[in-house]
């Protein structure tokens, strides 16, 4: 009888350990874990670790298309052919040149971003940690759409995370353009 109880207790303990291990592994390989690691890196002022979770090239590429679209004036039906041709050529040129400009200035962008992030105080970092804990995350395969609600102003910010096939680390690869403009307006201007 005592032997049977031991086996049952061992089976229950192994079952609980397996469940805890499975939960830990699913969290460890989730976008939320990556977001929490980013907040911890901000708290520790470890910008190199933070940038491991950001793909600046992809983020900037994703912002270029809507920015060039916004900068170009809408087509005027009364425009002549030469004006339309000039506008289209300008848009194509901007789409070709801007990615190269961003590539060449990636280090400067990283430096400006690093300087800004290092000036965040503990209150903002704690608020960011709370927002990350409550973030809505929709995972579809190797991509995740994250919606974070800013607690003090109630504004939402959306961004995309992705992980490469076979990797466990999620990285931010895209930021919603309209949300990016709100961030620039509130934080940097």
N, C-alpha and C positions, 0 to 999 in steps of 0.2 A: 504494500500500500504506500509506504513512504517513498519507495522508488518511483512509483507511478506519479506521485505529486511532484517529485523533482523533475521528471521529464516534462510534465505539464508546465511547471514554472520556467524551465529552460526554453521550452517552445514559445511561451508568451514573451519572455525577455528577448529572444532572437527575433520574434515577429515585431516587437516594438522597435528594436534596434534597426531592423530592415526598413520599417516605415519611416523612422526618423532619418535614416541615411538616404532614402529615396526623396524625401521632402527636401533635405539639405542639398542634394545634388540638383534637384529641379530649380531650387532658388539660386544656387551657385552658377548655373548656366542660363539664368534668365536676364532679360533686359533690366529688371528692377535692381538686381544685384549690381550691374554695371553702373546704374544711376547712383546707387548708394556709394559705390566706390569713388565715383566722381565727387560726390559731396564730401566724403572723407578726405580726398586729395585736396579739395579746396580748404577744408578745415586745417589740414596739416601744411598748407601752402606748398604742396608738392606738385608743381605745374607739369613736370615731366610725366608723372603718373596720370595726371588729368588728361594730358594730350594723347595718351595711349587710348583713350576712349572717344576721341574726336578725330574725324577724318576731314580736316580742313579743306583739302582739295575738292572732295565730293560736296561738302557743304557750299563752298563758293561756286562750284559749277552749277549747283541747283539754284543758286540765287541770281546767276547771271541772266538766264532766259527771262524771268519775269521783270528784272530790272531793265533790260534792253527794251522789252515790250512796253514798259511804263514810260520810258524816256522818249520813245518814238511817238510822234503825233498821230492821231487817227487819220485814216485816209479821207481825203476830201473828194467827193464825187465830181467836183468842178475842176479838179486838178488836171493839168495837161500830162501827156505821156512822159515827158522828160522829168517832171517833178516826181511822178510815181516811181519811175525808174531810179531816180536819185535816192529816194527814200528807201526803196528796197535794197539798193546797193549799200547804203549806209547801215541798214539793219544787218545785212550779211557781213559787212566788214566788222561791225561791233561784235557779232557772234564769234567771229574768227579771232579778233584782237583781244577782247576782254579775258578769255581764258588764259591767254599767254601773259597778260598783265598780272592777273591773279597769281599765276605760277611764279612769276618773277618777284612778286611782292609777298609771297607766302611767309617768309621769315619775318618781314615787317608786320604782317597781320598777326602772326603768332606773338610777336613782342608786345604789340599794343593790347591784344587780348590778355596776355599774361599780366601786364601791368595793371589792367583794369581788374582782373580777377583777384590779384594780390591785395587790392585795396578794399575788398569786401569785408565788412565787419561781421562779428559772430552772430548778430541778430539776423542779418540777411542769409547767412549760411544755414542757421537753424531753420529759418523759414523755408529755405530751399530744400532742406532735408525733410521737412514736414510735407512739402508739396510733392516731393518725389515719392514719399511713402503712400500718398493718396492718389498718385498718378493713375490715369486710366491707360492701360497698355493692351493693345490688340496685336497679338502675334499671328502672323500668317507665314508659316514656313521659316525662312531665314530673315524675315523682315518684320519689323514691329512699328506700329504707329502709336506714338506716346502723346497723350494730352495731359498737360500739367496745368492745374488751376492755381494761380498766384493768390495766396491767402489774404493779403491785405487789400488789394484792389479788386480781386475777383475776376481778373482777366485770365483767359486761357491761352496757352501757348502749345503749339503742336510741332512735333518733329519726328523724323524717321530714324530708326536704328536698324542696323543690319549686322549680321555676322557672316563671315566667309564660311563656305562649306567645310565642315570638319573642325572649325574653331569653336571655342566656347565663349569667347569674349565678344560682347556686343559693342558697337561703336555708333555714335551719332553721325549720320551721313547726309542728313537733309533737315532744313529748317523751313517752316512755312514762311513765305516771303512777307505776307502781311503781318504776321507775328514778329518777324525780324525787324520790320519797320517800327512796330510798337516798342520793342526792346530798345532800339536805338534812340527813339524819341524820349523814353522815360529814363534811361540809364546813362546815355552818353551825351545827350544834347542838353 
